[in-house]
Amino acid sequence: YHSGKLYDVDTNLALGIRHLDALLRRYGKLEPALAAYNAGASRTDLWLKEFGAEDMAKFVECIPFTETRNYIKQVLTNKAHYSRLLSQQEPNMSLQ
């Protein structure tokens, strides 16, 4: 392994997936995992301590970094769109 591999798409994706998986396991909820992915775990830990983890909508709105707040909202919006699209049945194109 060497740092140049970070520019390789497959390596970059594998490391990103592994990192996000570790954050999801650590936090147990998507919102703080995304906050940690975007702004770092130490900041996320401080925000959870300050704002609480009971109400995730409140947690996201209290994040002082606009970029991180918007990142979480965009990922959640995209997740909802893809969930809806992937759950739709294929149309029946049979002629019979």
Biopython code that builds the backbone (N, CA, C, O; Angstrom):
import numpy as np
from Bio.PDB.StructureBuilder import StructureBuilder

atoms = [
    (1, "TYR", "N", (0.843, -1.188, 0.000)),
    (1, "TYR", "CA", (0.000, 0.000, 0.000)),
    (1, "TYR", "C", (0.879, 1.240, 0.000)),
    (1, "TYR", "O", (1.920, 1.269, 0.656)),
    (2, "HIS", "N", (0.457, 2.269, -0.740)),
    (2, "HIS", "CA", (1.135, 3.570, -0.729)),
    (2, "HIS", "C", (0.089, 4.655, -0.965)),
    (2, "HIS", "O", (-0.998, 4.384, -1.474)),
    (3, "SER", "N", (0.432, 5.889, -0.588)),
    (3, "SER", "CA", (-0.540, 6.989, -0.634)),
    (3, "SER", "C", (-1.072, 7.257, -2.036)),
    (3, "SER", "O", (-2.186, 7.761, -2.175)),
    (4, "GLY", "N", (-0.318, 6.937, -3.068)),
    (4, "GLY", "CA", (-0.790, 7.131, -4.431)),
    (4, "GLY", "C", (-2.027, 6.310, -4.760)),
    (4, "GLY", "O", (-2.789, 6.661, -5.661)),
    (5, "LYS", "N", (-2.229, 5.210, -4.026)),
    (5, "LYS", "CA", (-3.405, 4.359, -4.249)),
    (5, "LYS", "C", (-4.700, 5.078, -3.868)),
    (5, "LYS", "O", (-5.780, 4.674, -4.298)),
    (6, "LEU", "N", (-4.603, 6.138, -3.067)),
    (6, "LEU", "CA", (-5.804, 6.882, -2.686)),
    (6, "LEU", "C", (-6.489, 7.504, -3.896)),
    (6, "LEU", "O", (-7.687, 7.787, -3.856)),
    (7, "TYR", "N", (-5.743, 7.717, -4.959)),
    (7, "TYR", "CA", (-6.310, 8.293, -6.177)),
    (7, "TYR", "C", (-6.912, 7.234, -7.090)),
    (7, "TYR", "O", (-7.535, 7.560, -8.101)),
    (8, "ASP", "N", (-6.729, 5.980, -6.738)),
    (8, "ASP", "CA", (-7.343, 4.878, -7.468)),
    (8, "ASP", "C", (-8.804, 4.765, -7.022)),
    (8, "ASP", "O", (-9.084, 4.667, -5.828)),
    (9, "VAL", "N", (-9.724, 4.780, -7.973)),
    (9, "VAL", "CA", (-11.155, 4.791, -7.658)),
    (9, "VAL", "C", (-11.553, 3.619, -6.769)),
    (9, "VAL", "O", (-12.240, 3.814, -5.766)),
    (10, "ASP", "N", (-11.137, 2.418, -7.116)),
    (10, "ASP", "CA", (-11.527, 1.239, -6.334)),
    (10, "ASP", "C", (-10.988, 1.307, -4.906)),
    (10, "ASP", "O", (-11.698, 0.983, -3.955)),
    (11, "THR", "N", (-9.736, 1.728, -4.760)),
    (11, "THR", "CA", (-9.144, 1.856, -3.423)),
    (11, "THR", "C", (-9.862, 2.928, -2.623)),
    (11, "THR", "O", (-10.191, 2.725, -1.454)),
    (12, "ASN", "N", (-10.104, 4.065, -3.253)),
    (12, "ASN", "CA", (-10.771, 5.175, -2.579)),
    (12, "ASN", "C", (-12.164, 4.775, -2.113)),
    (12, "ASN", "O", (-12.547, 5.067, -0.980)),
    (13, "LEU", "N", (-12.925, 4.108, -2.978)),
    (13, "LEU", "CA", (-14.265, 3.647, -2.601)),
    (13, "LEU", "C", (-14.218, 2.642, -1.460)),
    (13, "LEU", "O", (-15.008, 2.730, -0.519)),
    (14, "ALA", "N", (-13.301, 1.693, -1.539)),
    (14, "ALA", "CA", (-13.194, 0.672, -0.492)),
    (14, "ALA", "C", (-12.865, 1.300, 0.856)),
    (14, "ALA", "O", (-13.450, 0.929, 1.873)),
    (15, "LEU", "N", (-11.935, 2.247, 0.870)),
    (15, "LEU", "CA", (-11.573, 2.910, 2.126)),
    (15, "LEU", "C", (-12.715, 3.775, 2.652)),
    (15, "LEU", "O", (-12.974, 3.801, 3.855)),
    (16, "GLY", "N", (-13.395, 4.481, 1.756)),
    (16, "GLY", "CA", (-14.529, 5.307, 2.171)),
    (16, "GLY", "C", (-15.654, 4.475, 2.756)),
    (16, "GLY", "O", (-16.249, 4.849, 3.767)),
    (17, "ILE", "N", (-15.947, 3.349, 2.125)),
    (17, "ILE", "CA", (-16.995, 2.444, 2.619)),
    (17, "ILE", "C", (-16.606, 1.882, 3.979)),
    (17, "ILE", "O", (-17.434, 1.818, 4.887)),
    (18, "ARG", "N", (-15.357, 1.477, 4.119)),
    (18, "ARG", "CA", (-14.885, 0.927, 5.394)),
    (18, "ARG", "C", (-14.971, 1.981, 6.506)),
    (18, "ARG", "O", (-15.378, 1.681, 7.628)),
    (19, "HIS", "N", (-14.585, 3.212, 6.176)),
    (19, "HIS", "CA", (-14.630, 4.296, 7.167)),
    (19, "HIS", "C", (-16.077, 4.595, 7.576)),
    (19, "HIS", "O", (-16.371, 4.720, 8.765)),
    (20, "LEU", "N", (-16.978, 4.709, 6.599)),
    (20, "LEU", "CA", (-18.381, 4.980, 6.916)),
    (20, "LEU", "C", (-18.986, 3.838, 7.725)),
    (20, "LEU", "O", (-19.763, 4.084, 8.648)),
    (21, "ASP", "N", (-18.649, 2.607, 7.401)),
    (21, "ASP", "CA", (-19.137, 1.458, 8.165)),
    (21, "ASP", "C", (-18.676, 1.547, 9.623)),
    (21, "ASP", "O", (-19.454, 1.286, 10.541)),
    (22, "ALA", "N", (-17.422, 1.913, 9.829)),
    (22, "ALA", "CA", (-16.905, 2.052, 11.200)),
    (22, "ALA", "C", (-17.651, 3.149, 11.950)),
    (22, "ALA", "O", (-17.948, 2.999, 13.135)),
    (23, "LEU", "N", (-17.955, 4.246, 11.271)),
    (23, "LEU", "CA", (-18.692, 5.344, 11.908)),
    (23, "LEU", "C", (-20.130, 4.932, 12.223)),
    (23, "LEU", "O", (-20.654, 5.290, 13.278)),
    (24, "LEU", "N", (-20.768, 4.191, 11.330)),
    (24, "LEU", "CA", (-22.129, 3.708, 11.592)),
    (24, "LEU", "C", (-22.148, 2.771, 12.794)),
    (24, "LEU", "O", (-23.073, 2.818, 13.605)),
    (25, "ARG", "N", (-21.140, 1.929, 12.909)),
    (25, "ARG", "CA", (-21.052, 1.028, 14.071)),
    (25, "ARG", "C", (-20.803, 1.821, 15.354)),
    (25, "ARG", "O", (-21.370, 1.512, 16.402)),
    (26, "ARG", "N", (-19.971, 2.822, 15.265)),
    (26, "ARG", "CA", (-19.634, 3.631, 16.445)),
    (26, "ARG", "C", (-20.833, 4.410, 16.962)),
    (26, "ARG", "O", (-21.094, 4.425, 18.165)),
    (27, "TYR", "N", (-21.568, 5.062, 16.055)),
    (27, "TYR", "CA", (-22.650, 5.956, 16.470)),
    (27, "TYR", "C", (-24.017, 5.290, 16.481)),
    (27, "TYR", "O", (-24.891, 5.717, 17.236)),
    (28, "GLY", "N", (-24.229, 4.274, 15.683)),
    (28, "GLY", "CA", (-25.492, 3.558, 15.673)),
    (28, "GLY", "C", (-26.635, 4.275, 14.982)),
    (28, "GLY", "O", (-27.733, 3.729, 14.873)),
    (29, "LYS", "N", (-26.394, 5.483, 14.518)),
    (29, "LYS", "CA", (-27.400, 6.263, 13.791)),
    (29, "LYS", "C", (-26.714, 6.928, 12.608)),
    (29, "LYS", "O", (-25.534, 7.276, 12.667)),
    (30, "LEU", "N", (-27.473, 7.098, 11.537)),
    (30, "LEU", "CA", (-26.903, 7.637, 10.309)),
    (30, "LEU", "C", (-26.453, 9.091, 10.455)),
    (30, "LEU", "O", (-25.381, 9.459, 9.974)),
    (31, "GLU", "N", (-27.261, 9.913, 11.112)),
    (31, "GLU", "CA", (-26.961, 11.351, 11.175)),
    (31, "GLU", "C", (-25.607, 11.652, 11.824)),
    (31, "GLU", "O", (-24.804, 12.374, 11.232)),
    (32, "PRO", "N", (-25.328, 11.125, 13.019)),
    (32, "PRO", "CA", (-24.000, 11.414, 13.583)),
    (32, "PRO", "C", (-22.864, 10.744, 12.805)),
    (32, "PRO", "O", (-21.749, 11.266, 12.771)),
    (33, "ALA", "N", (-23.130, 9.611, 12.188)),
    (33, "ALA", "CA", (-22.100, 8.976, 11.360)),
    (33, "ALA", "C", (-21.750, 9.874, 10.176)),
    (33, "ALA", "O", (-20.577, 10.026, 9.834)),
    (34, "LEU", "N", (-22.760, 10.465, 9.556)),
    (34, "LEU", "CA", (-22.517, 11.386, 8.445)),
    (34, "LEU", "C", (-21.815, 12.646, 8.917)),
    (34, "LEU", "O", (-20.940, 13.166, 8.223)),
    (35, "ALA", "N", (-22.187, 13.142, 10.089)),
    (35, "ALA", "CA", (-21.515, 14.319, 10.650)),
    (35, "ALA", "C", (-20.037, 14.019, 10.863)),
    (35, "ALA", "O", (-19.178, 14.838, 10.536)),
    (36, "ALA", "N", (-19.743, 12.848, 11.410)),
    (36, "ALA", "CA", (-18.356, 12.463, 11.653)),
    (36, "ALA", "C", (-17.599, 12.259, 10.345)),
    (36, "ALA", "O", (-16.423, 12.608, 10.248)),
    (37, "TYR", "N", (-18.257, 11.704, 9.351)),
    (37, "TYR", "CA", (-17.628, 11.492, 8.043)),
    (37, "TYR", "C", (-17.246, 12.836, 7.426)),
    (37, "TYR", "O", (-16.199, 12.959, 6.791)),
    (38, "ASN", "N", (-18.098, 13.836, 7.616)),
    (38, "ASN", "CA", (-17.878, 15.142, 6.997)),
    (38, "ASN", "C", (-17.005, 16.069, 7.837)),
    (38, "ASN", "O", (-16.131, 16.746, 7.297)),
    (39, "ALA", "N", (-17.228, 16.108, 9.144)),
    (39, "ALA", "CA", (-16.556, 17.098, 9.994)),
    (39, "ALA", "C", (-15.579, 16.486, 10.993)),
    (39, "ALA", "O", (-14.837, 17.208, 11.659)),
    (40, "GLY", "N", (-15.576, 15.164, 11.098)),
    (40, "GLY", "CA", (-14.674, 14.506, 12.033)),
    (40, "GLY", "C", (-15.391, 13.991, 13.268)),
    (40, "GLY", "O", (-16.384, 14.563, 13.718)),
    (41, "ALA", "N", (-14.868, 12.901, 13.806)),
    (41, "ALA", "CA", (-15.492, 12.255, 14.962)),
    (41, "ALA", "C", (-15.372, 13.089, 16.230)),
    (41, "ALA", "O", (-16.299, 13.109, 17.039)),
    (42, "SER", "N", (-14.255, 13.775, 16.420)),
    (42, "SER", "CA", (-14.098, 14.551, 17.657)),
    (42, "SER", "C", (-15.116, 15.683, 17.731)),
    (42, "SER", "O", (-15.675, 15.941, 18.797)),
    (43, "ARG", "N", (-15.361, 16.354, 16.622)),
    (43, "ARG", "CA", (-16.386, 17.408, 16.611)),
    (43, "ARG", "C", (-17.772, 16.807, 16.825)),
    (43, "ARG", "O", (-18.581, 17.349, 17.577)),
    (44, "THR", "N", (-18.037, 15.694, 16.166)),
    (44, "THR", "CA", (-19.340, 15.039, 16.312)),
    (44, "THR", "C", (-19.569, 14.623, 17.754)),
    (44, "THR", "O", (-20.673, 14.788, 18.273)),
    (45, "ASP", "N", (-18.554, 14.087, 18.407)),
    (45, "ASP", "CA", (-18.683, 13.715, 19.818)),
    (45, "ASP", "C", (-19.042, 14.924, 20.676)),
    (45, "ASP", "O", (-19.885, 14.827, 21.568)),
    (46, "LEU", "N", (-18.409, 16.054, 20.411)),
    (46, "LEU", "CA", (-18.728, 17.283, 21.155)),
    (46, "LEU", "C", (-20.165, 17.726, 20.897)),
    (46, "LEU", "O", (-20.876, 18.112, 21.824)),
    (47, "TRP", "N", (-20.586, 17.669, 19.644)),
    (47, "TRP", "CA", (-21.950, 18.080, 19.301)),
    (47, "TRP", "C", (-22.979, 17.167, 19.944)),
    (47, "TRP", "O", (-24.007, 17.639, 20.431)),
    (48, "LEU", "N", (-22.719, 15.871, 19.950)),
    (48, "LEU", "CA", (-23.650, 14.936, 20.595)),
    (48, "LEU", "C", (-23.759, 15.226, 22.086)),
    (48, "LEU", "O", (-24.844, 15.170, 22.664)),
    (49, "LYS", "N", (-22.635, 15.532, 22.692)),
    (49, "LYS", "CA", (-22.631, 15.858, 24.120)),
    (49, "LYS", "C", (-23.409, 17.150, 24.379)),
    (49, "LYS", "O", (-24.164, 17.251, 25.346)),
    (50, "GLU", "N", (-23.213, 18.126, 23.509)),
    (50, "GLU", "CA", (-23.851, 19.430, 23.676)),
    (50, "GLU", "C", (-25.334, 19.421, 23.307)),
    (50, "GLU", "O", (-26.149, 20.006, 24.020)),
    (51, "PHE", "N", (-25.691, 18.769, 22.207)),
    (51, "PHE", "CA", (-27.057, 18.843, 21.680)),
    (51, "PHE", "C", (-27.903, 17.613, 21.973)),
    (51, "PHE", "O", (-29.125, 17.664, 21.836)),
    (52, "GLY", "N", (-27.284, 16.514, 22.370)),
    (52, "GLY", "CA", (-28.020, 15.288, 22.659)),
    (52, "GLY", "C", (-28.210, 14.434, 21.420)),
    (52, "GLY", "O", (-28.046, 14.892, 20.289)),
    (53, "ALA", "N", (-28.562, 13.177, 21.666)),
    (53, "ALA", "CA", (-28.723, 12.216, 20.578)),
    (53, "ALA", "C", (-30.145, 11.687, 20.479)),
    (53, "ALA", "O", (-30.419, 10.792, 19.680)),
    (54, "GLU", "N", (-31.047, 12.226, 21.276)),
    (54, "GLU", "CA", (-32.420, 11.707, 21.276)),
    (54, "GLU", "C", (-33.190, 12.135, 20.035)),
    (54, "GLU", "O", (-33.908, 11.331, 19.439)),
    (55, "ASP", "N", (-33.046, 13.384, 19.647)),
    (55, "ASP", "CA", (-33.785, 13.945, 18.514)),
    (55, "ASP", "C", (-32.788, 14.265, 17.400)),
    (55, "ASP", "O", (-32.087, 15.275, 17.459)),
    (56, "MET", "N", (-32.730, 13.408, 16.396)),
    (56, "MET", "CA", (-31.743, 13.576, 15.333)),
    (56, "MET", "C", (-32.003, 14.810, 14.474)),
    (56, "MET", "O", (-31.058, 15.427, 13.982)),
    (57, "ALA", "N", (-33.267, 15.176, 14.288)),
    (57, "ALA", "CA", (-33.567, 16.393, 13.519)),
    (57, "ALA", "C", (-33.002, 17.610, 14.253)),
    (57, "ALA", "O", (-32.409, 18.494, 13.634)),
    (58, "LYS", "N", (-33.186, 17.650, 15.559)),
    (58, "LYS", "CA", (-32.641, 18.752, 16.369)),
    (58, "LYS", "C", (-31.119, 18.729, 16.327)),
    (58, "LYS", "O", (-30.480, 19.770, 16.174)),
    (59, "PHE", "N", (-30.542, 17.542, 16.463)),
    (59, "PHE", "CA", (-29.085, 17.414, 16.410)),
    (59, "PHE", "C", (-28.540, 18.022, 15.121)),
    (59, "PHE", "O", (-27.600, 18.816, 15.155)),
    (60, "VAL", "N", (-29.127, 17.651, 13.993)),
    (60, "VAL", "CA", (-28.643, 18.147, 12.699)),
    (60, "VAL", "C", (-28.787, 19.661, 12.624)),
    (60, "VAL", "O", (-27.866, 20.347, 12.181)),
    (61, "GLU", "N", (-29.923, 20.187, 13.050)),
    (61, "GLU", "CA", (-30.151, 21.631, 12.972)),
    (61, "GLU", "C", (-29.228, 22.427, 13.887)),
    (61, "GLU", "O", (-28.964, 23.600, 13.623)),
    (62, "CYS", "N", (-28.740, 21.815, 14.945)),
    (62, "CYS", "CA", (-27.854, 22.506, 15.885)),
    (62, "CYS", "C", (-26.387, 22.472, 15.466)),
    (62, "CYS", "O", (-25.568, 23.179, 16.054)),
    (63, "ILE", "N", (-26.044, 21.679, 14.478)),
    (63, "ILE", "CA", (-24.646, 21.607, 14.033)),
    (63, "ILE", "C", (-24.222, 22.992, 13.541)),
    (63, "ILE", "O", (-24.873, 23.566, 12.668)),
    (64, "PRO", "N", (-23.133, 23.528, 14.099)),
    (64, "PRO", "CA", (-22.750, 24.896, 13.750)),
    (64, "PRO", "C", (-22.093, 25.058, 12.379)),
    (64, "PRO", "O", (-21.898, 26.188, 11.930)),
    (65, "PHE", "N", (-21.750, 23.971, 11.711)),
    (65, "PHE", "CA", (-21.126, 24.051, 10.391)),
    (65, "PHE", "C", (-22.197, 23.907, 9.319)),
    (65, "PHE", "O", (-22.812, 22.848, 9.190)),
    (66, "THR", "N", (-22.419, 24.957, 8.559)),
    (66, "THR", "CA", (-23.412, 24.928, 7.482)),
    (66, "THR", "C", (-23.119, 23.802, 6.497)),
    (66, "THR", "O", (-24.033, 23.102, 6.064)),
    (67, "GLU", "N", (-21.857, 23.627, 6.145)),
    (67, "GLU", "CA", (-21.493, 22.587, 5.178)),
    (67, "GLU", "C", (-21.909, 21.205, 5.682)),
    (67, "GLU", "O", (-22.456, 20.406, 4.922)),
    (68, "THR", "N", (-21.653, 20.925, 6.945)),
    (68, "THR", "CA", (-21.986, 19.611, 7.503)),
    (68, "THR", "C", (-23.487, 19.429, 7.615)),
    (68, "THR", "O", (-24.009, 18.364, 7.286)),
    (69, "ARG", "N", (-24.192, 20.462, 8.077)),
    (69, "ARG", "CA", (-25.665, 20.399, 8.140)),
    (69, "ARG", "C", (-26.232, 20.091, 6.768)),
    (69, "ARG", "O", (-27.051, 19.184, 6.619)),
    (70, "ASN", "N", (-25.799, 20.844, 5.762)),
    (70, "ASN", "CA", (-26.314, 20.647, 4.403)),
    (70, "ASN", "C", (-25.907, 19.295, 3.829)),
    (70, "ASN", "O", (-26.682, 18.679, 3.098)),
    (71, "TYR", "N", (-24.714, 18.830, 4.147)),
    (71, "TYR", "CA", (-24.248, 17.518, 3.688)),
    (71, "TYR", "C", (-25.173, 16.421, 4.207)),
    (71, "TYR", "O", (-25.609, 15.561, 3.442)),
    (72, "ILE", "N", (-25.469, 16.451, 5.498)),
    (72, "ILE", "CA", (-26.344, 15.433, 6.094)),
    (72, "ILE", "C", (-27.725, 15.481, 5.454)),
    (72, "ILE", "O", (-28.281, 14.442, 5.097)),
    (73, "LYS", "N", (-28.277, 16.671, 5.308)),
    (73, "LYS", "CA", (-29.609, 16.806, 4.708)),
    (73, "LYS", "C", (-29.624, 16.289, 3.272)),
    (73, "LYS", "O", (-30.582, 15.634, 2.860)),
    (74, "GLN", "N", (-28.574, 16.577, 2.510)),
    (74, "GLN", "CA", (-28.524, 16.133, 1.116)),
    (74, "GLN", "C", (-28.408, 14.617, 1.029)),
    (74, "GLN", "O", (-29.071, 13.994, 0.200)),
    (75, "VAL", "N", (-27.579, 14.020, 1.870)),
    (75, "VAL", "CA", (-27.443, 12.561, 1.869)),
    (75, "VAL", "C", (-28.768, 11.910, 2.253)),
    (75, "VAL", "O", (-29.173, 10.928, 1.631)),
    (76, "LEU", "N", (-29.450, 12.445, 3.272)),
    (76, "LEU", "CA", (-30.739, 11.877, 3.691)),
    (76, "LEU", "C", (-31.798, 12.033, 2.604)),
    (76, "LEU", "O", (-32.616, 11.135, 2.402)),
    (77, "THR", "N", (-31.788, 13.164, 1.906)),
    (77, "THR", "CA", (-32.717, 13.380, 0.792)),
    (77, "THR", "C", (-32.443, 12.378, -0.326)),
    (77, "THR", "O", (-33.369, 11.762, -0.854)),
    (78, "ASN", "N", (-31.174, 12.218, -0.684)),
    (78, "ASN", "CA", (-30.814, 11.253, -1.731)),
    (78, "ASN", "C", (-31.170, 9.833, -1.317)),
    (78, "ASN", "O", (-31.637, 9.047, -2.141)),
    (79, "LYS", "N", (-30.958, 9.499, -0.057)),
    (79, "LYS", "CA", (-31.306, 8.169, 0.452)),
    (79, "LYS", "C", (-32.804, 7.919, 0.296)),
    (79, "LYS", "O", (-33.212, 6.833, -0.117)),
    (80, "ALA", "N", (-33.620, 8.913, 0.622)),
    (80, "ALA", "CA", (-35.073, 8.777, 0.490)),
    (80, "ALA", "C", (-35.473, 8.592, -0.971)),
    (80, "ALA", "O", (-36.314, 7.751, -1.288)),
    (81, "HIS", "N", (-34.869, 9.381, -1.859)),
    (81, "HIS", "CA", (-35.180, 9.258, -3.292)),
    (81, "HIS", "C", (-34.818, 7.870, -3.822)),
    (81, "HIS", "O", (-35.621, 7.230, -4.500)),
    (82, "TYR", "N", (-33.620, 7.414, -3.511)),
    (82, "TYR", "CA", (-33.188, 6.101, -4.000)),
    (82, "TYR", "C", (-33.996, 4.974, -3.375)),
    (82, "TYR", "O", (-34.296, 3.986, -4.045)),
    (83, "SER", "N", (-34.349, 5.105, -2.110)),
    (83, "SER", "CA", (-35.185, 4.077, -1.468)),
    (83, "SER", "C", (-36.520, 3.963, -2.184)),
    (83, "SER", "O", (-37.009, 2.861, -2.436)),
    (84, "ARG", "N", (-37.107, 5.111, -2.510)),
    (84, "ARG", "CA", (-38.388, 5.116, -3.218)),
    (84, "ARG", "C", (-38.235, 4.510, -4.611)),
    (84, "ARG", "O", (-39.042, 3.674, -5.018)),
    (85, "LEU", "N", (-37.207, 4.926, -5.337)),
    (85, "LEU", "CA", (-36.997, 4.407, -6.693)),
    (85, "LEU", "C", (-36.727, 2.908, -6.693)),
    (85, "LEU", "O", (-37.252, 2.181, -7.537)),
    (86, "LEU", "N", (-35.922, 2.452, -5.764)),
    (86, "LEU", "CA", (-35.558, 1.037, -5.733)),
    (86, "LEU", "C", (-36.682, 0.146, -5.235)),
    (86, "LEU", "O", (-36.675, -1.058, -5.491)),
    (87, "SER", "N", (-37.648, 0.718, -4.530)),
    (87, "SER", "CA", (-38.755, -0.094, -4.017)),
    (87, "SER", "C", (-39.900, -0.216, -5.019)),
    (87, "SER", "O", (-40.798, -1.037, -4.834)),
    (88, "GLN", "N", (-39.876, 0.591, -6.072)),
    (88, "GLN", "CA", (-40.938, 0.525, -7.073)),
    (88, "GLN", "C", (-40.784, -0.746, -7.894)),
    (88, "GLN", "O", (-39.674, -1.185, -8.195)),
    (89, "GLN", "N", (-41.922, -1.321, -8.244)),
    (89, "GLN", "CA", (-41.926, -2.536, -9.062)),
    (89, "GLN", "C", (-41.620, -2.175, -10.512)),
    (89, "GLN", "O", (-41.982, -1.105, -11.000)),
    (90, "GLU", "N", (-40.954, -3.087, -11.172)),
    (90, "GLU", "CA", (-40.737, -2.932, -12.608)),
    (90, "GLU", "C", (-42.095, -3.000, -13.304)),
    (90, "GLU", "O", (-42.909, -3.858, -12.962)),
    (91, "PRO", "N", (-42.361, -2.123, -14.268)),
    (91, "PRO", "CA", (-43.628, -2.217, -14.990)),
    (91, "PRO", "C", (-43.697, -3.513, -15.792)),
    (91, "PRO", "O", (-42.690, -3.983, -16.321)),
    (92, "ASN", "N", (-44.872, -4.069, -15.872)),
    (92, "ASN", "CA", (-45.073, -5.308, -16.627)),
    (92, "ASN", "C", (-45.191, -4.948, -18.100)),
    (92, "ASN", "O", (-46.166, -4.324, -18.520)),
    (93, "MET", "N", (-44.193, -5.344, -18.881)),
    (93, "MET", "CA", (-44.159, -5.007, -20.301)),
    (93, "MET", "C", (-44.595, -6.180, -21.170)),
    (93, "MET", "O", (-44.405, -6.155, -22.386)),
    (94, "SER", "N", (-45.171, -7.192, -20.563)),
    (94, "SER", "CA", (-45.573, -8.383, -21.295)),
    (94, "SER", "C", (-46.711, -8.050, -22.257)),
    (94, "SER", "O", (-47.588, -7.246, -21.945)),
    (95, "LEU", "N", (-46.682, -8.681, -23.431)),
    (95, "LEU", "CA", (-47.747, -8.499, -24.411)),
    (95, "LEU", "C", (-48.856, -9.518, -24.217)),
    (95, "LEU", "O", (-49.883, -9.439, -24.891)),
    (96, "GLN", "N", (-48.680, -10.455, -23.331)),
    (96, "GLN", "CA", (-49.688, -11.502, -23.135)),
    (96, "GLN", "C", (-50.669, -11.128, -22.069)),
    (96, "GLN", "O", (-51.585, -11.897, -21.776)),
]
sb = StructureBuilder()
sb.init_structure("model")
sb.init_model(0)
sb.init_chain("A")
sb.init_seg("    ")
for serial, (resi, resn, name, xyz) in enumerate(atoms, 1):
    if name == "N":
        sb.init_residue(resn, " ", resi, " ")
    sb.init_atom(name, np.array(xyz, "f"), 0.0, 1.0, " ", f" {name:<3s}", serial, name[0])
structure = sb.get_structure()
